[in-house]
Amino acid sequence: MSRRVPRRRACAVRGRLRAMAEGPQPKRKREEEEEKNGGAATEGGAAAAFALSDLRVRRVLRESARDKIVFLHAERIGLSGEGTDAVVILEKTPFQEEKIPDLLKKPMKSELQMHNDIYCTFYLSPPPELSEIKATVVYPATEKHIQKYLRQEVHLIRETWEDYKNITLPFIQSQSFSIQWVYNILEKKAEADRIVHENPDPSNGFVLVPDLKWNQNQLDDLYLIALVHRREIKSLRDLTAEHLPLLRNILQEGKEAIVRRFGVPGSQLRIYLHYQPSYHHLHVHFTALGYDAPGSSVERAHLLSDVIDNLAMDSMYYQKRALTFPLRADEPLFKKFQEAGKV
């Protein structure tokens, strides 16, 4: 059973969640959604000008029975008759503690599937208020977005510092994947009401906001992102001892802000960076320790406390060591490693 967000906060976010389900709103990524939408959702009013019913499903890109989520390739047909691509992410929301009694008491369709000794299995069709689905829309979606969500084989890459300089960095510099949504948050042009904490220092400051993967109705899947104000830091590879004050601020102030707002202590948080990140503006993930968050596995997540210790020992630590990370077979960067004979 999920722990609840403090009631005043939960009421506000539930209202926004219902609005999201009724029609896509201006949004930021997330790294996908950080993992789900790759950080390149459209800002402004384009996505807000239509309802979900305007979209036509073309195909299922990927689905996960474990995570109760499905990724759809959809399109919206304009007045000219031409379709514009969209990605729709449908995710069943976790149970909310205060609604559990109603789940069994309210009239609903109930179908017995199996009865064996003391065990029974039922399929229930609860009323809409007890069966919410979160819908996240990327519109207009590019081919990059669509490919991002397709089910693909995954390979582990072992990247040396030379590989980074000769393969990864030139590839990053050649890409035009927009992170304007990040700058919109930092400049308070979007999501200003969602900011949980800000350190405004231009060198050692950051903004802490809830990730769109978290609906903020319960604490079990708590997920926030710290976005640094400095724009030249792309990833773990750029970090040196110079950045220790920034990283320590994120670690300490982030934990303090979360326990103050949500009552979750630092000992119950997983605080980490991704490598490779899904968008190249330095950011740090804060997730509930018991939540199996996307991208939190050992081949991609680097605990912030370990990063700080490594840089304190050796300022050039991440310019010396090889880093391992997963890449899907369809990703252009994977093809670059293939061409270089590294796979």
Secondary structure, DSSP 4 states (H G I P E B T S, - for coil): -PPBP-HHHHHHHHHHHHHHHHS----------TTTTTT-PPPSSGGGGS-GGGEEEEEEEEEETTTTEEEEEEEEE-TTS-EEEEEEEEEEPPP-GGGHHHHHHS--EEEEEEEETTEEEEEEE--GGGS-EEEEEESSPPHHHHHHHS---EEEEEE-HHHIIIIIHHHHHH-----HHHHHHHTTSS-GGG--EEE--TTT-EEEEE-TT--SSBSTT-EEEEEES-SS--SGGG--GGGHHHHHHHHHHHHHHHHHHH---GGGEEEEEESS-SSSS-EEEEEETT---TT-STTTEEEHHHHHHHHHH-TTHHHHS-EEEEEETT-HHHHHHHHTT--
